[in-house]
Amino acid sequence: MSGPSSSDHRKIRVLVVDDQALVRAGFRMLLDAEDDLDVVGEAADGQQAIEQVTRTRPDIVLMDVRMPNLDGVAATARITAAPSPPRVLMLTTFDLDEYVFAALRAGASGFLLKDTPPEQLVEAIRVIARGDALLAPSVTRRLIELFARTTAPPPTPHPAFTELTEREREVLRLMARGLSNAEIAHQLYLSETTVKTHVGRVLMKLEVRDRVQAVVLAYEHGLVTPGGG
């Protein structure tokens, strides 16, 4: 495999965080084989990850969830709270992982299972580096089920939602169902460029970095309800 050609030849800098040395080595081999990716460091736990982020300034952190000393969720919260943070792609062995929602709320931009095919993992890193967000379909379903069971919307909705136009609310609801820009465009009979503009305005008005954060906020504040379509 090799990465896409681009007028900007700057490589995507990746930090690999996992408590198993063999797993880290495997990821490094996979990612370094790509023309547009560069593994700039490794860490064996969340505390080392925070230190390595400061030292290596990655664009993407490939973060294991379950680790000793400081787990991936706590590390993600601390990393994303810093100025100009890298984006975090969480990896877990379990699609039923109870940490999924906590990780997204902590600021992760995506979530994948460790048994994801290598080419999908590589593409996920590129997607997140472009500023999009990504959830494995099974994780999206679990997230919605989790909200259905445990989340009651607060009595007062987030004030930023009043800033959204009806079309922007519609786009956000479809984002929350896991639809891509192309799928939203097809459903609303709009061009993909128009949908991308609407998504950008939603993120700006809600003051969130990416679509995962927008979707979490929408569920938390009752704008989208599980099974609500």
Secondary structure, 3 states (H helix, E strand, C coil): CCCCCCCCCCCEEEEEECCCHHHHHHHHHHHHCCCCEEEEEEECCHHHHHHHHHHHCCCEEEEECCCCCCCHHHHHHHHHCCCCCCEEEEEECCCCCCCHHHHHHHCCCEEEECCCCHHHHHHHHHHHHCCCCEECHHHHHHHHHHHHHHCCCCCCCCHHHHHCCHHHHHHHHHHHCCCCHHHHHHHHCCCHHHHHHHHHHHHHHHCCCCHHHHHHHHHHCCCCCCCCC
